[in-house]
Amino acid sequence: MPLSTIEALAELYGTSSPANIQVGWGMQRRRNGGAIVRSLDALGLVSGNIGVSGGGVSYYYKRRGAFDAAVFKSGVAPPRTIAEPLLGAGILAASDPPIRAVWVTAGNPVVMLPDSQTTSRALSSREFVVVVDSFLTDTARLANVVLPTTTLLEDDDIVGAYGHHYLGEVVPVVAPPAEVATDLELVQRLAARVGLGDVLSGDAKVWKQRLLGPIQLDELSAHAIRNPKAPRIAFEGRRFATPSGRARLIDAWPQAGPEIPLGSLLLQALSTPEAQSSQWSPHEPGEPLWAIVHPDAARGIPDGAMARVRSSRGTLLVRLRHDLTARADTVTVPKGGSLGLGRCANVLTEAVLTDLGEGGALYEEPVSLEPL
C-alpha cells in the first residue's frame, strides 16, 4: 500500500468526528492479533472517538451477553481445559488421567481447527467418542456413537446476533424426524443417567425464559428486543472498568513471529458465499479445491492447472485460478472443506495460539506451490 494512501486514511480518520472503526473477524487470526486489535483501540482512544455517540472501535458484540447463564456456573473451576486450537495435541498429551472419552457438539473440529491430522488422530485413538450433528461430517465419521440433532429449521432456541445488539427467538418451522432430538433433549437424557435430571428439567420454553431472566419470552416472541445489558454508548463519559477508571493503552508490541521463508506464500482459507466453516451450499463439490493466486505468484503454473500446496504440516491438491486483483504473497482457498474429500485447508495449518484470547494464528501459515 503506498504511503500516500496511509496518509490519506490518517487524515480522514483524524479530521472526522465522530469516527467508528468496525474490526472485521480475521485480523485477529495472527500471532500478534490481540496487539493489532489493541492498537486499533488505542487509535480510537487517543483520537477522542471512544465514549461518544457514533464513535468507537467495534470488534465483538457479546451476542450471548444478555442471557442468564448463572444456572450453569457451579463456582468450581474445571480441573483442566484445553485451548480450542490445540485440541488434538491437548487430547494426546493429557495425562493423570488421560482423556478417554470425548463429546462433540455444535462443531466439526477435524475440519474447523488447525492441524486436522492431529485432531483426527486424537479423536480416533480415544476409547469412546460421541458426536452430535445433523450431518455425517469428518468428525462424526470418527465417532463410536452419532446422535442426530435438529437443523436450524427444526430447532427451538433463543439467539443473539452478529454485528448488533438485538436478540431473537428461533422457532421450528418443520418438525424433525422421530429419531432426531434437540441438543437440550440430548443433554437432559444424559443428565438423567448421571443423577442430574432435576437440574436440567424443563422444556425449551421453560429454558428460554430462564436464560432471558427479566426479559419476557412472550415479548421476544412478538418482536426482536435489544440486549438490555448493552449500553447505548460504550464507555459513556469515558469511564472504564479498571482500578484507575482510565483506559489502558497497549504499551509494548509482542515478539515477532518466525520469519516467513523467502519465496513462500501465506495461506488464506476464507469464507465464501458457498462455504462457511464446514457448511456448504447447496453441497460440497467433489472436485479439488480452487486456489486463487496472482499470476506473479503462480510459479509458472498455468491458470486452470492442477497444483499442490505444501506446508510443514502436509499437502493439498488444488486447481489454480489466476486473479490480477489478488495479493502477490498469498494463496487463497475456501475454508471448511472435507478432509475425506481431500479439500480441507487445515491439513496445512500449524496449531499456534495468538497473543491474546487463545485464538488460532491461522493466517500466518507459509506454503509453497508445486506443479504436478
HUQUIKA-V925056 format. One record per residue. N is the residue number from 1. RES is the residue in three letters. NEAR is the number of other C-alpha atoms within 12 Angstrom. Layout:
n=[N	N]
res=[RES	RES]
near=[NEAR	NEAR]
This chain:
n=[1	2	3	4	5	6	7	8	9	10	11	12	13	14	15	16	17	18	19	20	21	22	23	24	25	26	27	28	29	30	31	32	33	34	35	36	37	38	39	40	41	42	43	44	45	46	47	48	49	50	51	52	53	54	55	56	57	58	59	60	61	62	63	64	65	66	67	68	69	70	71	72	73	74	75	76	77	78	79	80	81	82	83	84	85	86	87	88	89	90	91	92	93	94	95	96	97	98	99	100	101	102	103	104	105	106	107	108	109	110	111	112	113	114	115	116	117	118	119	120	121	122	123	124	125	126	127	128	129	130	131	132	133	134	135	136	137	138	139	140	141	142	143	144	145	146	147	148	149	150	151	152	153	154	155	156	157	158	159	160	161	162	163	164	165	166	167	168	169	170	171	172	173	174	175	176	177	178	179	180	181	182	183	184	185	186	187	188	189	190	191	192	193	194	195	196	197	198	199	200	201	202	203	204	205	206	207	208	209	210	211	212	213	214	215	216	217	218	219	220	221	222	223	224	225	226	227	228	229	230	231	232	233	234	235	236	237	238	239	240	241	242	243	244	245	246	247	248	249	250	251	252	253	254	255	256	257	258	259	260	261	262	263	264	265	266	267	268	269	270	271	272	273	274	275	276	277	278	279	280	281	282	283	284	285	286	287	288	289	290	291	292	293	294	295	296	297	298	299	300	301	302	303	304	305	306	307	308	309	310	311	312	313	314	315	316	317	318	319	320	321	322	323	324	325	326	327	328	329	330	331	332	333	334	335	336	337	338	339	340	341	342	343	344	345	346	347	348	349	350	351	352	353	354	355	356	357	358	359	360	361	362	363	364	365	366	367	368	369	370	371	372]
res=[MET	PRO	LEU	SER	THR	ILE	GLU	ALA	LEU	ALA	GLU	LEU	TYR	GLY	THR	SER	SER	PRO	ALA	ASN	ILE	GLN	VAL	GLY	TRP	GLY	MET	GLN	ARG	ARG	ARG	ASN	GLY	GLY	ALA	ILE	VAL	ARG	SER	LEU	ASP	ALA	LEU	GLY	LEU	VAL	SER	GLY	ASN	ILE	GLY	VAL	SER	GLY	GLY	GLY	VAL	SER	TYR	TYR	TYR	LYS	ARG	ARG	GLY	ALA	PHE	ASP	ALA	ALA	VAL	PHE	LYS	SER	GLY	VAL	ALA	PRO	PRO	ARG	THR	ILE	ALA	GLU	PRO	LEU	LEU	GLY	ALA	GLY	ILE	LEU	ALA	ALA	SER	ASP	PRO	PRO	ILE	ARG	ALA	VAL	TRP	VAL	THR	ALA	GLY	ASN	PRO	VAL	VAL	MET	LEU	PRO	ASP	SER	GLN	THR	THR	SER	ARG	ALA	LEU	SER	SER	ARG	GLU	PHE	VAL	VAL	VAL	VAL	ASP	SER	PHE	LEU	THR	ASP	THR	ALA	ARG	LEU	ALA	ASN	VAL	VAL	LEU	PRO	THR	THR	THR	LEU	LEU	GLU	ASP	ASP	ASP	ILE	VAL	GLY	ALA	TYR	GLY	HIS	HIS	TYR	LEU	GLY	GLU	VAL	VAL	PRO	VAL	VAL	ALA	PRO	PRO	ALA	GLU	VAL	ALA	THR	ASP	LEU	GLU	LEU	VAL	GLN	ARG	LEU	ALA	ALA	ARG	VAL	GLY	LEU	GLY	ASP	VAL	LEU	SER	GLY	ASP	ALA	LYS	VAL	TRP	LYS	GLN	ARG	LEU	LEU	GLY	PRO	ILE	GLN	LEU	ASP	GLU	LEU	SER	ALA	HIS	ALA	ILE	ARG	ASN	PRO	LYS	ALA	PRO	ARG	ILE	ALA	PHE	GLU	GLY	ARG	ARG	PHE	ALA	THR	PRO	SER	GLY	ARG	ALA	ARG	LEU	ILE	ASP	ALA	TRP	PRO	GLN	ALA	GLY	PRO	GLU	ILE	PRO	LEU	GLY	SER	LEU	LEU	LEU	GLN	ALA	LEU	SER	THR	PRO	GLU	ALA	GLN	SER	SER	GLN	TRP	SER	PRO	HIS	GLU	PRO	GLY	GLU	PRO	LEU	TRP	ALA	ILE	VAL	HIS	PRO	ASP	ALA	ALA	ARG	GLY	ILE	PRO	ASP	GLY	ALA	MET	ALA	ARG	VAL	ARG	SER	SER	ARG	GLY	THR	LEU	LEU	VAL	ARG	LEU	ARG	HIS	ASP	LEU	THR	ALA	ARG	ALA	ASP	THR	VAL	THR	VAL	PRO	LYS	GLY	GLY	SER	LEU	GLY	LEU	GLY	ARG	CYS	ALA	ASN	VAL	LEU	THR	GLU	ALA	VAL	LEU	THR	ASP	LEU	GLY	GLU	GLY	GLY	ALA	LEU	TYR	GLU	GLU	PRO	VAL	SER	LEU	GLU	PRO	LEU]
near=[9	8	9	10	11	12	13	14	16	17	15	16	23	20	14	18	20	22	28	29	27	21	24	19	21	25	27	31	34	35	33	32	36	31	27	27	34	29	26	30	30	23	25	34	31	21	27	28	33	33	29	25	21	22	29	33	34	28	26	23	26	23	24	25	25	31	31	22	17	14	16	14	11	10	8	8	8	9	9	15	15	20	22	28	34	33	37	36	27	23	30	25	18	21	11	9	12	17	26	21	23	30	30	28	28	25	25	39	41	42	41	42	42	42	38	40	34	32	38	35	22	33	37	27	22	24	18	20	27	27	34	36	34	30	25	23	35	35	42	35	27	32	31	22	21	28	31	27	31	32	26	23	17	22	28	31	32	34	31	29	23	18	17	24	27	27	38	32	29	26	23	18	13	13	19	20	15	11	15	23	27	33	29	28	27	29	26	24	22	21	17	16	13	13	13	14	18	14	19	25	23	18	19	26	24	20	26	32	25	25	27	36	21	18	25	21	27	18	17	27	23	14	15	24	27	25	29	22	24	23	20	19	21	24	25	20	18	25	19	18	13	12	9	10	12	16	23	20	20	19	11	14	18	19	13	16	20	13	13	20	17	11	18	26	32	35	40	36	40	31	23	20	13	19	25	22	30	37	29	22	16	10	15	27	19	15	16	29	36	36	39	39	38	26	25	24	33	38	26	20	26	24	25	22	25	25	31	31	48	29	28	20	23	26	27	38	32	36	31	35	27	28	23	15	15	21	22	23	30	35	44	37	35	35	38	40	45	38	38	25	21	30	36	42	52	48	40	40	41	35	37	32	31	34	25	22	20	25	30	35	38	37	39	39	42	32	35	33	38	26	22	17]
